[in-house]
Amino acid sequence: MSDEIGGLGESSCARIFRRRISLEELREYTSSTARVADDVLTERGTILLPRGAELASLISSVDNLEKTLQRWGIFSIPIVIENTLDINELENILHKSEVQSAIIDPELAHETVEQIGNVYGHISEGACTPEDVSNLAEQGKKLAKEVVDAPQVMLCLGKVKSWDEYTYKHSLNVTLLGGYLAGKMFPNNIEIAEQLSIGGILHDLGKALVPQNVLNKPGKLTDEEFEIMKQHPGFGEQIAVQNGVTDPAILAVIRGHHERFGGGGYPDGLVGNDIPQAGRIAAVADVFDALTARRVYKEPMASRAAVNIMVGNMGAHFDTDVVRTLLLSIGLYPPGTVVELSDGSMGIVVGARDKDLMRPSVSLQIDKMGYKVNKMQIIDLSLSEELFVQRALSDVGKIAS
Ligand SMILES: [Fe+2]
């Protein structure tokens, strides 16, 4: 499933503000994109200001206009402001934002991706050693410690995706997300998080034995190619065992990450709780990362949309408890979500502090007056008593993919 799913975010997000402004406020809007929302009429029905007139075009006659309107007993006018946020613009903002870099050390992540790449190289040359595998396992264990206490794992996933090839980054992300989910499901048992992280770092090693043309094929695999692809969990398990891995939970991550909860997965076609728990957690981490990754042939899917797909496949593809944990962890407003705040302003979620996922940090894009905000302005809603998220408007896609 993970290699067949594509997804597109929305390319822009339009927002229309309608409000009534007083004549004193008129000047403030003459440099905006505001237009008159409805005909402004005298008592006899003569049009003083036609609907659609741009306030910017009235700048030279604003004094006269004010006087005319006052003479007719009109002291406020209805206006409409339309602002469009462009997805590229928003992604740039998310890249620049420092809020998201809080959790995982980028050096550690980069080092891990390189290390995974080297071991893949050794496997395809037939030169993998027990030391290679035990070093990777050590790295997995280190990463488990990084993520078990993280409030929001999305931050780690986003930050590392711009490097190197997909499979290595994917392995790192499954290491982080698997360890994170296990840490949330079993908060008092670091061992399970470590097993998931170690399993995650090793989970796709078998792909080193899958031909490149099958592995990197853009689009759907033929039946024959898919049969080859289906061998990689078994190959991976063999490599791990041959190089000294004995922990059944770690091996279950490697062999079981493509099993489906409702049956029909591979390589064993197990059903429900017959799939070892570590494999069920890994399956969620594996598909969630695949959905939200940018590939040559697909744009990254927004995390909110990806969670919706995971929820839609609870029971059939995924263990419900694991997806529920994912849902709670991602929060209502994952990074990249465009939100409207309680004062009518609008911004993009860039992260969440502590455990307050309901009140994220938001990079303000359109202020409460309807003006675009040019300077970077981050509002930490967990510190604000008045402001809160009124509603989520859309996602701009996964951060920094
Ligand atoms: Fe896989």
Residues whose N, C-alpha, C, O or C-beta is under 5 A from the ligand:
A	BS01	LIG	D204
